[in-house]
Amino acid sequence: MDATYKKIGIFGGTFDPIHTGHLMLAEAACCSFGLDKVLFMPTPSPYHRTDKKVQDLEHRINMVKLAIEGNDHFEFSDFEIALPGPTYTYNTLKAFKKEYPDCEIYLIIGGDSLFSIEQWYKFKGIMKMAILLSSKREDETKGASGSLGTSADGSENADYSDSEDPLHDEFLSRVEELKSRYGARIYDIGMPNIEISSSGISRRIREGKTVRYYVPDKVLEYIEENGLYRG
């Protein structure tokens, strides 16, 4: 990574597989908060998914690289993969901050993670080291809906508004709760709700259903060529 970058988004995840929702979330975060780069960091051994089969790391890395091709603001990073020991977010951020002390870190996480973050390893340390960027949780009972996000300077991030959405109200309430309780710096990315999940994609493939447009074309080709998620 170029050491001259000052505002870095870190987007970690299993990416099993990476999908359109991941890319839209990263793009919205990058544009709304003026990030120099978003680093996609596939998790080598997700400690929270010990009960589920995860595709080989090599496949997940290849899919990430294919998905972000052509976007100059996106970059694959093996930073977390190269670290020794368990792949905890706290350890990753601490090591990253040590190597790039002048960078302002923006940690991109899904809305579900915001509700479980107090269960994360040394979560208070995470909140001290990084600004958290998130978006509301999925609502499987509704179609795609949106929210109006506000950046650190108070400006509007997007033109999506859903003032009567109870899930969005719940999300904003959670943001304020974490800010008040821990002094966390958390901002709503402000993007439409994309009801796509990696688990849903893998399930559709197993069931023989199409996932076209759920993932980028090159990722779909890779999945088909390598027979992923069939069994």
N, C-alpha and C positions, 0 to 999 in steps of 0.2 A: 504494500500500500504506500502511496505517496505521502511522505511525512509532512508535506505542506498543507494537507487537508486539515481543516479545523473543526468541521461539524460532520461527525460520522454516525450513520445509522447502523446499528447491529441488529440483524434479523436472524436469530437462531431458530432451529426447528428440526424435526425429523425429516420433513419434506419427503413424505413417503406416500404418494409422490407430491412434488411441488405442483401447484395449480394456479389458475387464473386469479383466484382470490388473494393468494400470497402476493402475486405481482402487482395487483391493483392497490393492495394495502401499502406495499413498499413505495410505489410510485406516488401515491397520495401523500405519504409521509415526507418523501423527498421534496416534492414540489411545495407543499404547504409550510414546511419548516426550513426550507433553503439548505438542505443537506448537501454536502460536497459529494458524498458517496454513501451508498447502502451496501454493506457487506453481508452477503448470505453465508451463514455458517451452519452447515449440516451437523447435527449432533451425532457423534460416532456411536455412542451407546446410551440411548435415552433411559435414565434410571426410572422414570415414571411409567415406562411401557414394558415392564418385565413380563407381563402376561400376554403380550402380543408379539407376533412374528413381524420383524422389521426387515425390509429388503437390505441386501448387502450395501455397505457404505459406498462402494465403488459405483453401484447403480444409482444411488441417490445423488452422489456428487455429479455424475454425468448428466442426470436429468436437470439439476440446478444449472449447470453450465449451459445446457441447450436452451433452457427457459429464459435466461437473462441475456443471451446473445443479442447484440445490436443496441443495447441500452447503455450508454456511456456512464450513467450514474450508478449502475449496478455492477457488483464485482463479487465473484466467488472468493471465499477466504477459507483457508485450511488452518487458521489460527487456533481454533478450539481443538481441532483434530490432533494438532501437534502437541497439545498440552498433556502432561502426565496426570495420572489419577482420574477420579470421577469427573464427569463433564457437568459440573455445576455452573450455573450462570455467574454466580459470585466469583468463582475462581477465574473464569474467562475474562470478566470485566476487570478484575484486579490485575491480571497479567497484561491485558491490553492497555490499561491506564499506565502501567509501569513502562511499557515500550513506547507509548505515544502520550506522554504527559501533557502535551499542549492541546490535545483533542478534547472537544466536548462530545460526550457519548450520548446518543439517543437510542434507547433500547425499544425496538418495535415488538409489541406483543399483542396477541389476540385478546378480545374481551373476556373470554373464559379464564385466561391466565390472570387477569386483573382480580378476579374473584377468588382465586386460589393462591395468590402470591404470598400470603402470610404463611403458607406451608412450605415455601421454598427455602433452601439452605441459605442462611444469613441474608434474609430478604431486606433487612434494614440497611445492610451494607450496599446492597444493589441500589436502593433508593438514594443513597448518598452519592454513589458514583455516577449514576446515569439519570437522564431525563426519560421518563416513560411515555411512549406514544402508543395509544391504543384506540380501539373502536369497539362499538357495542357488540354484544353477543348476538348470535344468530337466533332468529325466531322462525322455527320450522312451520308455524301455523300461518305465516304471511308470505307474500311475495317479497321481492327485493324492495327495501325501503331505505330511507336515508336519514341523516342527521346533520345538524349544522354545527360544525366544529369551530373552535376558537383557539387561535395560536397564542403563544406566550405574550405577544404584544397586544392581544385583545382583538385582533382583526379576524374576519371570517375566513375560514379555509375553503369552504365549499358552499354551493347553493342548494344543498340538500336539507330539507326541513321536515321533521316529523314530530311536532310538539306534543301530539297525543299518543305517542308510542310508549307504552309502559316499560318496555325493555330498555329504551333509551333513557327514560327517567331513572330506572334502576341503575344503569351504567353511570350516569352523571352523579347519582347519589353515592355510588361506590367511589368514584373519583374524589369527591369532596371528603368522604370519610377517611380515605388514605392520606389525603393532604393534611387534614386536621390532626389525625392520630400520629403520623410519622414525619410530617413535613415533606412529604414526597412531592416531586415535581412531575405532574401527570397532565397530559393534554390529549384531548379528543382529536384524532386524525381527521374526522369529519368526512366520511365517504359513505356511499350507499352500502347497505347490508348485502353482502354476497353470500348466498346460501350454498356454498360449496365446501366440502371437507375432504381431506385425504382418505379418511376411512370410507366415506360414501363413494368416492371414486373407485377405490379398490373393490368395494362390494359390487358396484355396477359391472366392473370388468368380470368378476367371478360369475355374475349372473348373465353374462353375455350381452349386456346393454351398452349402448354407445356412450363414450365420454368425450366425444368431439366437442370442442369449445370449452370443456371443463379444464383442459390442459392445453398448452401451446402445441401446435402441430408437430414440431420436432420432438417434443416429449412423448406425444402419442405414438409417433413412429418408433421411437426407442422402446417404449413399453411393448408394442406389438412385435418388434424384431427380436426382443429378448424374452418374450413370453412371460412378462411379469404379472403378478397378481392373479394368475389363472387358477392356482390351486389353493 
